[in-house]
Amino acid sequence: MKYSRFEILTLVVGACAVAGSIFATISSTNRVADIVGLCMIVVVLFGGLHYGRKGAAISFLVATGFYAIFAFGFSNSIGSGTAGELFGLHIVVFAVVAVVAGELNVRLKYLFIKLEHHDYVDDITNLYNAKYLSKLIEKYISEFDRYGSKFSLTSFTVDDAVITPLKKKARIKCIKDVGNRVRGNIRGADEAARLDGATFAVLFPNTNFDGATCASIRVKGKIVGCLERYGVDSEEDDNSIKTEIIEYPRDKDTIELMAVNLADSRSKERPV
């Protein structure tokens, strides 16, 4: 099953549960607010499943604000104390749904690819590998040809001088931790991959060079923080991570050549 199908299935089940709950609240004294509150659960669920952690956070704020209007604006039939208690309860529900949906997006997107095509996912980090990133690049090039949607790519390479001195077990753990930092600090729509050794790449859909630069600075900062745990001085970290940002179609030839090379990189991958 593809993640998109899982997302649709989860939303359908959630919507059915909400619809059933709406019928159950028809006799409520604050019927409008109850129905709006239930509908907002679907909004938060969609935001987290489709857009990841940041989408979950934004949809949580939207749902909370929208529900507040109805909770306190239509509370004539109940006391303000009761309205406040219900509002607090809904905030807790929205928060739980947002956290769970955001984590499902981050974790399961790569898992479904691994279950369906094991050779598309890196064994150490559970991110996409070079072969699958090549397919993604081709996909987004095709989307640009049809819709004119730009995209950007950023590569992060940790210097061998940082990784090599570590023992093999610590080296693998370091690479895995860096991969987790990369995955945990991008949008749900972004695609992260480990290419070779300690080189990672993030594909930013519908993002120009400037937008990718801002996102890459944030991700690089998180990688720096991760490397500090392995005894690398923070002042040296910044110079130990090489970052390259390219944009399609501005760097059309470079990206198209990159897609070709990545598709053939599986046999040339260096051992960890």
LUMKE-562487 format. One line per 10 residues: number of its first residue (from 1); their letters; for each residue x negated, y negated, z of N, C-alpha, C. Coordinates in Angstrom, 3 decimals. Atoms other than C-alpha are relative to their C-alpha. Layout:
NUM	a	X/Y/Z/X/Y/Z/X/Y/Z | ...
This chain:
1	mkysrfeilt	-0.849/1.209/0.000/0.000/0.000/0.000/-0.878/-1.249/0.000 | 0.734/1.254/0.022/-1.331/-3.453/-0.891/0.460/-0.885/1.151 | -0.361/0.873/-1.119/-1.424/-6.136/1.802/1.207/-0.846/-0.336 | -1.139/0.835/0.383/1.053/-8.263/-0.185/1.315/0.750/0.211 | -1.217/-0.791/-0.217/3.584/-5.411/-0.021/0.277/0.160/1.488 | -0.165/-0.078/-1.459/2.967/-4.972/3.692/0.567/-1.314/0.539 | -0.483/1.323/-0.421/3.520/-8.718/4.116/1.491/-0.149/-0.282 | -1.414/0.096/0.376/6.840/-8.581/2.257/0.848/0.917/0.881 | -0.737/-0.959/-0.826/7.936/-5.474/4.182/0.189/-0.534/1.424 | -0.073/0.541/-1.356/7.128/-7.107/7.528/0.970/-1.168/0.071
11	lvvgacavag	-0.909/1.144/0.024/8.974/-10.284/6.570/1.452/0.447/-0.131 | -1.368/-0.506/0.171/12.043/-8.307/5.448/0.514/0.580/1.312 | -0.404/-0.583/-1.285/12.105/-6.338/8.701/0.247/-1.100/1.027 | -0.163/1.113/-0.935/11.623/-9.537/10.683/1.265/-0.788/-0.275 | -1.201/0.748/0.379/14.362/-11.319/8.747/1.273/0.768/0.378 | -1.171/-0.813/-0.374/16.772/-8.421/9.314/0.227/-0.040/1.510 | -0.126/0.062/-1.458/16.021/-8.454/13.037/0.559/-1.341/0.444 | -0.488/1.342/-0.325/16.606/-12.198/13.158/1.469/-0.132/-0.382 | -1.398/0.074/0.444/19.840/-11.881/11.154/0.922/0.718/0.985 | -0.800/-0.720/-0.986/21.116/-9.273/13.590/0.136/-0.766/1.301
21	sifatisstn	-0.029/0.798/-1.225/20.194/-11.495/16.516/0.919/-1.205/-0.139 | -0.874/1.157/0.236/22.031/-14.434/14.924/1.459/0.385/0.208 | -1.383/-0.458/-0.189/25.252/-12.424/14.786/0.293/0.239/1.478 | -0.197/-0.267/-1.423/24.697/-11.510/18.412/0.138/-1.265/0.825 | -0.052/1.267/-0.753/24.468/-15.189/19.416/1.169/-0.878/-0.433 | -1.122/0.798/0.488/27.660/-16.334/17.704/0.824/-0.576/1.158 | -0.801/0.456/-1.141/29.332/-16.601/21.092/-0.799/-0.871/0.968 | 0.844/0.794/-0.894/26.459/-18.599/22.600/0.554/-1.407/0.149 | -0.470/1.376/-0.239/27.207/-21.994/24.146/-0.844/-1.021/-0.748 | 0.862/0.914/0.768/24.320/-23.550/22.213/-0.373/0.688/-1.305
31	rvadivglcm	0.136/-0.872/1.151/24.848/-21.653/18.997/-0.985/-0.522/-1.042 | 0.861/0.552/1.051/23.058/-24.000/16.551/-1.473/0.138/0.369 | 1.393/-0.077/-0.435/19.852/-24.176/18.586/-0.494/1.443/0.020 | 0.401/-1.408/-0.039/19.811/-20.392/19.076/-0.292/0.527/-1.395 | 0.191/-0.469/1.379/20.176/-19.743/15.355/-1.264/-0.609/-0.598 | 1.212/0.653/0.500/17.488/-22.311/14.484/-1.245/0.635/0.617 | 1.140/-0.617/-0.672/15.160/-20.779/17.079/-0.353/1.346/-0.593 | 0.241/-1.307/0.601/15.571/-17.326/15.578/-0.574/-0.132/-1.411 | 0.515/0.214/1.363/15.012/-18.621/12.044/-1.456/-0.450/0.017 | 1.375/0.480/-0.100/11.824/-20.338/13.186/-0.988/1.140/0.248
41	ivvvlfgglh	0.881/-1.157/-0.191/10.435/-16.932/14.197/-0.482/0.517/-1.356 | 0.366/-0.446/1.350/10.485/-15.948/10.507/-1.009/-0.968/-0.615 | 0.935/1.006/0.520/8.738/-19.226/9.621/-1.401/0.228/0.561 | 1.301/-0.236/-0.640/5.946/-18.547/12.130/-0.608/1.308/-0.502 | 0.474/-1.298/0.492/5.698/-14.920/10.990/-0.582/-0.137/-1.396 | 0.491/0.204/1.367/5.327/-15.985/7.359/-1.305/-0.783/-0.007 | 1.209/0.814/-0.043/2.751/-18.653/8.195/-1.220/0.798/0.395 | 1.126/-0.807/-0.437/0.552/-16.175/10.031/-0.374/1.100/-0.970 | 0.274/-1.119/0.910/0.893/-13.244/7.639/-0.596/-0.457/-1.323 | 0.423/0.439/1.330/0.349/-15.285/4.487/-1.236/-0.893/0.035
51	ygrkgaaisf	1.081/0.985/-0.023/-2.084/-18.005/5.565/-1.015/0.222/1.114 | 0.991/-0.296/-1.017/-3.926/-16.463/8.515/0.155/-0.842/1.250 | -0.042/0.658/-1.304/-4.813/-18.071/11.827/0.400/-1.466/-0.095 | -0.329/1.424/0.115/-4.645/-21.666/10.647/1.457/-0.185/-0.427 | -1.404/0.053/0.396/-1.329/-21.055/8.919/0.914/0.298/1.163 | -0.786/-0.340/-1.185/-0.059/-19.477/12.125/0.083/-1.190/0.951 | 0.026/1.154/-0.906/-1.125/-22.520/14.160/0.896/-1.122/-0.511 | -0.808/1.077/0.580/0.493/-24.984/11.763/1.487/0.347/0.052 | -1.416/-0.408/-0.020/3.730/-23.001/11.477/0.541/0.022/1.423 | -0.417/0.044/-1.403/3.833/-22.705/15.278/0.384/-1.422/0.401
61	lvatgfyaif	-0.294/1.402/-0.332/3.692/-26.504/15.623/1.270/-0.476/-0.699 | -1.198/0.389/0.754/6.307/-26.985/12.898/1.250/0.609/0.636 | -1.152/-0.689/-0.590/8.640/-24.398/14.425/0.358/-0.578/1.364 | -0.248/0.567/-1.326/8.231/-25.847/17.919/0.673/-1.366/-0.095 | -0.586/1.335/0.163/8.965/-29.401/16.774/1.417/0.051/-0.542 | -1.325/-0.106/0.620/11.920/-28.381/14.627/1.014/0.549/0.993 | -0.910/-0.582/-0.986/13.424/-26.237/17.366/0.322/-0.996/1.118 | -0.212/0.976/-1.078/12.973/-29.019/19.936/1.135/-0.967/-0.346 | -1.055/0.927/0.438/15.227/-31.290/17.875/1.384/0.583/0.285 | -1.312/-0.639/-0.178/18.080/-28.779/18.002/0.223/0.430/1.443
71	afgfsnsigs	-0.152/-0.476/-1.377/17.390/-27.484/21.521/0.488/-1.111/0.916 | -0.370/1.106/-0.881/17.718/-30.915/23.125/1.052/-0.919/-0.627 | -0.991/0.845/0.666/19.865/-32.630/20.503/1.389/0.589/0.007 | -1.298/-0.667/-0.010/22.646/-30.041/20.698/0.208/0.726/1.327 | -0.070/-0.667/-1.308/22.488/-29.258/24.413/1.106/-0.566/0.892 | -1.087/0.582/-0.799/25.686/-31.015/25.482/0.752/1.047/0.809 | -0.793/-1.049/-0.665/27.308/-27.706/26.400/-0.775/0.702/1.108 | 0.793/-0.614/-1.065/24.438/-26.670/28.701/-0.796/-1.081/0.707 | 0.773/0.971/-0.749/22.388/-28.446/31.338/-1.380/-0.200/-0.578 | 1.341/0.288/0.510/19.061/-30.067/30.570/-1.029/0.995/0.547
81	gtagelfglh	0.913/-0.985/-0.580/17.342/-27.619/32.936/0.023/1.304/-0.770 | -0.140/-1.240/0.780/18.700/-24.627/31.049/-0.604/-0.160/-1.389 | 0.567/0.263/1.331/17.765/-26.228/27.722/-1.519/0.038/0.047 | 1.456/-0.003/-0.146/14.221/-26.736/28.992/-0.548/1.403/0.161 | 0.425/-1.381/-0.188/13.946/-23.120/30.111/0.037/0.784/-1.307 | -0.112/-0.672/1.299/15.164/-21.863/26.741/-1.079/-0.479/-0.963 | 1.046/0.563/0.858/12.756/-24.200/24.983/-1.356/0.633/0.339 | 1.255/-0.619/-0.420/9.851/-22.839/27.043/-0.097/1.450/-0.431 | -0.028/-1.402/0.412/10.898/-19.262/26.301/-0.274/0.135/-1.493 | 0.223/-0.059/1.453/11.012/-19.941/22.568/-1.441/-0.343/-0.354
91	ivvfavvavv	1.401/0.342/0.271/7.560/-21.547/22.659/-0.884/1.228/0.213 | 0.773/-1.215/-0.273/6.181/-18.361/24.223/0.177/1.003/-1.129 | -0.273/-0.939/1.093/7.867/-16.240/21.531/-0.705/-0.445/-1.273 | 0.675/0.512/1.191/6.580/-18.499/18.737/-1.510/0.238/0.088 | 1.445/-0.147/-0.180/3.064/-18.362/20.177/-0.440/1.450/-0.185 | 0.346/-1.420/0.120/3.033/-14.563/20.460/0.079/0.449/-1.455 | -0.160/-0.374/1.412/4.342/-14.117/16.903/-1.115/-0.605/-0.842 | 1.057/0.674/0.755/1.813/-16.654/15.576/-1.343/0.702/0.176 | 1.284/-0.660/-0.265/-1.159/-14.960/17.258/-0.060/1.367/-0.677 | -0.017/-1.347/0.573/-0.136/-11.460/16.175/-0.037/-0.049/-1.527
101	agelnvrlky	-0.043/0.092/1.462/0.684/-12.469/12.584/-1.323/-0.493/-0.561 | 1.292/0.506/0.460/-2.547/-14.453/12.228/-1.075/1.065/0.046 | 0.991/-1.066/-0.122/-4.633/-11.531/13.469/0.254/1.112/-1.015 | -0.311/-1.019/1.009/-2.800/-9.094/11.185/-0.530/-0.413/-1.357 | 0.503/0.483/1.285/-3.682/-11.274/8.211/-1.510/0.170/-0.092 | 1.465/-0.058/0.007/-7.357/-11.439/9.176/-0.498/1.437/-0.062 | 0.497/-1.368/-0.115/-7.730/-7.751/9.993/0.486/0.924/-1.106 | -0.590/-1.014/0.860/-5.369/-5.893/7.683/-0.247/-0.221/-1.486 | 0.224/0.250/1.432/-6.097/-7.609/4.362/-1.162/0.846/-0.515 | 1.169/-0.773/0.401/-9.514/-5.954/4.208/0.224/1.495/0.225
111	lfiklehhdy	-0.252/-1.402/-0.294/-8.271/-2.715/5.781/0.800/0.670/-1.107 | -0.817/-0.593/1.064/-5.638/-2.146/3.085/-0.826/0.247/-1.264 | 0.875/-0.209/1.149/-8.242/-2.628/0.371/-0.895/1.212/0.240 | 0.889/-1.119/-0.324/-10.527/-0.159/2.182/0.731/1.327/-0.120 | -0.770/-1.236/0.079/-7.771/2.449/2.429/0.320/0.373/-1.441 | -0.385/-0.261/1.381/-6.811/2.054/-1.213/-1.211/0.235/-0.897 | 1.223/-0.113/0.807/-10.303/1.623/-2.696/-1.194/-0.100/0.939 | 1.070/0.012/-0.994/-13.030/2.636/-0.254/-1.267/-0.666/-0.527 | 1.235/0.552/0.555/-15.786/1.548/-2.639/0.079/-1.502/-0.255 | -0.116/1.448/0.139/-14.520/-2.059/-2.590/-0.307/-0.739/1.302
121	vdditnlyna	0.193/0.624/-1.314/-15.275/-2.685/1.111/-1.359/0.393/0.562 | 1.303/-0.223/-0.603/-18.629/-3.043/2.860/0.140/0.842/1.266 | -0.125/-0.931/-1.128/-19.215/-0.273/5.414/-0.366/-0.634/1.339 | 0.461/0.593/-1.255/-20.927/-2.477/8.012/0.968/-1.058/0.517 | -0.796/1.157/-0.441/-18.783/-5.615/8.105/1.492/0.155/-0.252 | -1.392/-0.165/0.431/-15.514/-4.323/6.573/0.507/-1.215/-0.776 | -0.364/1.031/0.960/-15.575/-7.374/4.311/-0.026/0.626/-1.391 | 0.128/-0.488/1.370/-15.291/-7.021/0.544/-1.481/0.146/-0.348 | 1.373/-0.114/0.460/-18.447/-5.879/-1.221/-0.177/-0.736/-1.321 | 0.314/0.748/1.218/-20.144/-7.306/-4.298/0.878/0.435/-1.174
131	kylsklieky	-0.793/-0.522/1.109/-18.203/-5.058/-6.664/1.403/-0.602/-0.010 | -1.365/0.540/-0.051/-14.827/-6.279/-5.447/-0.001/-1.516/-0.159 | 0.085/1.444/0.200/-15.947/-9.917/-5.301/-0.077/-0.323/-1.482 | 0.072/0.188/1.451/-16.790/-9.584/-8.992/1.395/0.042/-0.621 | -1.369/-0.104/0.512/-13.206/-8.504/-9.671/0.826/-1.227/0.404 | -0.725/1.187/-0.453/-11.879/-11.409/-7.599/-0.382/-1.222/-0.827 | 0.448/1.126/0.825/-13.988/-13.883/-9.553/0.683/0.046/-1.364 | -0.667/-0.145/1.296/-12.601/-12.504/-12.807/1.482/-0.354/0.102 | -1.416/0.308/-0.217/-9.084/-12.781/-11.371/0.226/-1.512/0.051 | -0.199/1.444/-0.149/-9.506/-16.447/-10.429/-0.419/-0.764/-1.252
141	isefdrygsk	0.317/0.600/1.300/-11.164/-17.261/-13.756/1.219/0.095/-0.911 | -1.220/-0.187/0.795/-8.069/-15.814/-15.430/1.091/-0.968/0.436 | -1.007/0.939/-0.496/-5.844/-17.934/-13.179/-0.325/-1.433/-0.420 | 0.370/1.336/0.477/-7.820/-21.032/-14.137/0.395/-0.172/-1.463 | -0.351/0.075/1.419/-7.312/-20.242/-17.820/1.500/-0.202/-0.195 | -1.458/0.111/0.130/-3.552/-19.986/-17.234/0.575/-1.241/0.672 | -0.620/1.068/-0.795/-2.875/-22.611/-14.581/-0.916/-1.192/0.273 | 0.925/1.092/-0.262/-5.982/-24.787/-14.399/-0.400/-0.134/1.457 | 0.317/0.044/-1.432/-6.606/-23.863/-10.734/-1.502/0.177/0.216 | 1.430/-0.082/-0.295/-10.172/-24.633/-9.684/-0.230/0.933/1.189
151	fsltsftvdd	0.396/-0.738/-1.196/-12.012/-22.459/-7.186/-1.495/-0.199/0.211 | 1.410/0.181/-0.342/-15.358/-22.588/-5.421/-0.542/1.248/0.681 | 0.690/-1.122/-0.626/-17.901/-20.084/-4.176/-1.157/-0.524/0.845 | 1.134/0.349/-0.852/-20.319/-20.430/-1.287/-0.711/1.266/0.429 | 0.784/-1.129/-0.494/-23.142/-18.029/-0.474/-0.799/-0.444/1.223 | 0.771/0.246/-1.224/-24.780/-17.837/2.956/-1.030/1.124/0.114 | 1.056/-0.998/-0.097/-28.128/-16.069/3.149/-0.843/-0.252/1.236 | 0.837/0.098/-1.198/-29.805/-15.457/6.498/-1.406/0.449/-0.379 | 1.388/-0.268/0.363/-33.580/-15.543/6.102/-0.456/1.351/0.535 | 0.521/-1.303/-0.419/-35.333/-12.174/6.230/-0.840/-0.098/1.268
161	avitplkkka	0.838/0.178/-1.187/-37.635/-13.615/8.904/0.815/0.090/1.287 | -0.888/-0.094/-1.170/-34.615/-13.667/11.247/0.458/1.437/0.215 | -0.587/-1.338/-0.080/-33.257/-10.198/10.458/-1.048/1.099/0.154 | 0.984/-1.083/0.061/-36.374/-8.099/9.787/-0.612/0.374/1.341 | 0.629/-0.390/-1.288/-37.978/-8.291/13.282/0.909/0.820/0.910 | -0.929/-0.741/-0.855/-34.851/-6.762/14.839/-0.081/1.501/-0.276 | -0.088/-1.440/0.212/-34.604/-3.022/15.387/1.235/0.311/-0.841 | -1.066/-0.302/0.956/-32.294/-1.232/12.973/1.392/-0.142/0.607 | -1.310/0.067/-0.642/-29.419/-0.917/15.445/0.412/-1.445/0.247 | -0.285/1.409/-0.254/-29.672/-4.585/16.432/0.201/-0.752/-1.309
171	rikcikdvgn	-0.127/0.645/1.316/-30.058/-5.578/12.774/1.394/0.226/-0.564 | -1.344/-0.316/0.492/-26.827/-3.816/11.825/1.051/-0.763/0.797 | -0.947/0.720/-0.853/-25.018/-5.344/14.797/0.004/-1.488/-0.324 | 0.106/1.414/0.351/-26.296/-8.808/13.854/0.759/-0.300/-1.290 | -0.688/0.192/1.279/-25.047/-8.455/10.281/1.514/0.123/0.181 | -1.427/-0.184/-0.273/-21.687/-7.186/11.556/0.573/-1.223/0.712 | -0.470/1.176/-0.738/-21.383/-10.120/13.985/0.103/-1.227/-0.908 | -0.050/1.129/0.946/-22.215/-12.637/11.256/1.217/0.138/-0.910 | -1.173/-0.237/0.839/-19.571/-11.034/9.053/1.293/-0.354/0.720 | -1.191/0.339/-0.776/-17.004/-11.395/11.835/0.157/-1.508/0.134
181	rvrgnirgad	-0.062/1.463/-0.099/-17.900/-15.082/12.238/0.483/-0.610/-1.315 | -0.422/0.512/1.311/-17.477/-15.663/8.514/1.492/0.228/-0.187 | -1.410/-0.355/0.205/-14.131/-13.855/8.369/0.923/-0.785/0.931 | -0.845/0.653/-0.985/-12.825/-15.533/11.505/0.097/-1.503/-0.142 | 0.013/1.460/0.114/-13.501/-19.087/10.317/0.311/-0.492/-1.407 | -0.484/0.418/1.312/-11.940/-19.210/6.874/1.515/0.148/-0.033 | -1.451/-0.100/0.130/-8.349/-19.519/5.696/0.407/1.415/-0.406 | -0.495/-1.315/0.399/-6.191/-16.486/5.106/-0.085/0.222/-1.502 | 0.040/-0.123/1.457/-6.223/-17.218/1.374/-1.421/0.149/-0.532 | 1.389/-0.093/0.439/-10.036/-17.317/1.211/-0.461/1.453/0.005
191	eaarldgatf	0.480/-1.372/0.126/-11.971/-14.181/0.252/-1.465/0.065/0.425 | 1.363/-0.123/-0.516/-15.112/-13.137/2.153/-0.597/1.341/-0.404 | 0.680/-1.227/0.420/-17.689/-10.579/1.031/-1.437/0.001/0.509 | 1.437/-0.163/-0.248/-21.075/-9.222/2.025/-0.612/0.540/-1.272 | 0.555/-0.359/1.293/-23.258/-9.023/-1.051/-1.165/0.975/0.123 | 1.209/-0.818/-0.085/-26.636/-7.602/-0.060/-0.793/-0.446/1.215 | 0.777/0.376/-1.169/-28.688/-7.478/3.127/0.801/-0.907/0.917 | -0.679/0.979/-0.856/-27.723/-10.567/5.121/0.520/-1.162/-0.833 | -0.589/1.007/0.875/-26.141/-12.448/2.219/1.511/0.181/-0.050 | -1.462/-0.012/-0.006/-22.459/-13.321/2.456/0.507/-1.049/-0.988
201	avlfpntnfd	-0.608/0.954/0.925/-20.133/-15.117/0.060/1.461/-0.199/0.366 | -1.413/0.306/-0.213/-16.787/-16.845/0.431/0.539/-0.659/-1.257 | -0.679/0.589/1.149/-14.463/-17.560/-2.481/1.174/-0.828/0.529 | -1.039/0.929/-0.450/-12.234/-20.601/-1.867/0.966/-0.296/-1.157 | -0.955/0.269/1.094/-9.139/-20.534/-4.154/0.552/-1.424/0.091 | -0.615/1.333/0.071/-7.664/-23.861/-5.293/-0.779/-1.035/0.818 | 0.864/0.881/-0.800/-10.613/-25.688/-3.728/-1.119/-0.532/-0.877 | 1.096/0.586/0.770/-13.022/-28.140/-5.339/-1.298/0.019/0.802 | 1.323/-0.047/-0.625/-16.687/-28.638/-4.486/0.003/-0.688/1.364 | -0.009/0.746/-1.271/-16.031/-31.236/-1.771/0.725/0.779/1.103
211	gatcasirvk	-0.747/-0.785/-0.985/-13.418/-29.084/-0.039/-0.796/1.211/0.464 | 0.812/-1.166/-0.355/-15.701/-26.033/-0.169/-1.190/-0.404/0.863 | 1.137/0.485/-0.798/-18.558/-28.114/1.247/0.406/-0.180/1.458 | -0.483/0.201/-1.370/-16.511/-29.104/4.311/0.213/1.339/0.707 | -0.253/-1.314/-0.594/-15.418/-25.506/4.906/-1.307/0.749/0.253 | 1.276/-0.718/-0.122/-18.954/-24.187/4.379/-0.823/-0.517/1.172 | 0.715/0.570/-1.145/-20.430/-26.568/6.956/0.517/0.612/1.290 | -0.596/-0.602/-1.196/-17.994/-25.190/9.523/-0.442/1.450/0.160 | 0.382/-1.415/-0.066/-18.776/-21.563/8.653/-1.475/0.142/0.351 | 1.435/-0.063/-0.295/-22.523/-22.196/8.699/-0.264/-0.274/1.469
221	gkivgclery	0.155/0.302/-1.421/-22.215/-23.720/12.160/0.322/1.197/0.868 | -0.369/-1.196/-0.761/-20.513/-20.561/13.399/-1.065/1.091/-0.133 | 1.080/-0.982/0.188/-23.260/-18.392/11.894/-1.197/-0.370/0.863 | 1.101/0.472/-0.849/-25.858/-20.525/13.661/0.245/0.406/1.448 | -0.338/-0.382/-1.371/-24.065/-19.956/16.960/-0.140/1.491/0.229 | 0.117/-1.456/-0.108/-23.997/-16.225/16.283/-1.460/0.430/0.105 | 1.407/-0.395/0.010/-27.738/-16.019/15.584/-0.711/-0.349/1.299 | 0.599/0.364/-1.280/-28.530/-17.725/18.876/0.050/1.164/0.989 | -0.129/-1.167/-0.885/-27.364/-14.540/20.603/-1.125/0.999/-0.223 | 1.086/-0.923/0.319/-30.259/-12.731/18.924/-1.370/-0.649/0.181
231	gvdseeddns	1.260/0.618/-0.371/-32.910/-15.069/20.262/-0.588/-0.959/-1.005 | 0.488/0.959/0.991/-33.205/-17.396/17.286/0.293/-1.405/0.501 | -0.161/1.368/-0.486/-33.760/-21.016/18.296/0.977/-0.761/-0.880 | -1.045/0.710/0.745/-30.836/-23.254/17.294/-0.575/-1.002/-0.987 | 0.605/0.967/0.920/-33.173/-25.817/15.710/-0.567/0.691/-1.222 | 0.534/-0.758/1.141/-34.671/-23.102/13.518/1.121/0.624/-0.825 | -1.116/-0.674/0.679/-31.302/-21.540/12.670/0.439/-0.725/-1.255 | -0.530/0.772/1.115/-30.236/-24.363/10.398/-0.845/0.184/-1.251 | 0.902/-0.200/1.136/-33.293/-23.827/8.197/-0.076/1.462/-0.405 | 0.071/-1.438/0.284/-32.923/-20.036/8.355/1.188/0.496/-0.800
241	ikteiieypr	-1.188/-0.381/0.760/-29.587/-20.032/6.551/0.058/-0.823/-1.288 | -0.056/0.670/1.295/-29.639/-20.868/2.871/1.445/-0.002/-0.499 | -1.380/0.136/0.468/-26.314/-22.175/1.541/0.021/-0.537/-1.422 | -0.163/0.458/1.389/-25.352/-22.535/-2.116/1.491/-0.067/-0.330 | -1.418/0.220/0.314/-22.009/-23.951/-3.285/0.141/-0.283/-1.493 | -0.270/0.223/1.419/-20.726/-23.734/-6.845/1.508/-0.054/-0.229 | -1.418/0.212/0.286/-17.408/-24.677/-8.429/0.322/0.384/-1.442 | -0.479/-0.327/1.355/-15.445/-23.368/-11.408/1.103/-0.993/-0.380 | 0.842/-0.316/1.157/-15.291/-24.697/-14.111/-1.298/-0.821/-0.086 | 1.199/0.825/0.065/-18.112/-27.148/-13.259/-1.249/0.853/-0.214
251	dkdtielmav	1.138/-0.914/0.132/-20.573/-24.245/-12.908/0.447/1.284/-0.687 | -0.629/-1.109/0.714/-18.786/-22.029/-15.395/-0.983/1.114/-0.354 | 0.954/-1.015/0.454/-21.819/-20.252/-16.852/-0.611/0.761/1.169 | 0.615/-0.629/-1.177/-23.391/-19.587/-13.446/0.951/1.006/0.642 | -0.971/-0.872/-0.666/-20.201/-18.091/-12.003/0.324/1.213/-0.868 | -0.294/-1.139/0.876/-19.460/-15.927/-15.036/-1.159/0.997/-0.019 | 1.170/-0.887/-0.070/-23.019/-14.568/-14.967/-0.052/0.703/1.350 | -0.018/-0.577/-1.341/-22.679/-14.006/-11.229/0.974/1.174/0.062 | -0.997/-1.076/0.004/-19.539/-11.905/-11.790/-0.558/1.251/-0.674 | 0.590/-1.136/0.719/-21.406/-9.709/-14.275/-1.058/0.683/0.860
261	nladsrsker	1.077/-0.565/-0.817/-24.398/-9.259/-11.961/0.544/0.714/1.240 | -0.579/-0.624/-1.191/-22.233/-8.492/-8.928/0.622/1.349/-0.316 | -0.657/-1.248/0.381/-20.353/-5.787/-10.801/-1.024/1.141/-0.110 | 1.032/-1.003/0.180/-23.682/-4.003/-11.335/-0.964/0.059/1.188 | 0.956/0.132/-1.116/-25.225/-4.717/-7.937/0.058/1.146/0.989 | -0.168/-1.065/-0.979/-24.001/-1.632/-6.085/-1.233/0.908/0.072 | 1.138/-0.920/0.032/-26.904/0.538/-7.213/-1.294/-0.675/0.424 | 1.224/0.724/-0.321/-29.443/-2.206/-6.456/-0.006/-0.526/1.431 | -0.094/0.542/-1.344/-28.334/-2.981/-2.900/-1.127/0.506/0.881 | 1.106/-0.354/-0.878/-31.159/-3.054/-0.402/0.529/0.668/1.265
271	pv	-0.404/-0.612/-1.266/-30.980/-0.827/2.670/-0.136/-1.005/1.138 | 0.054/0.919/-1.140/-30.348/-2.586/5.987/-1.181/0.365/0.886
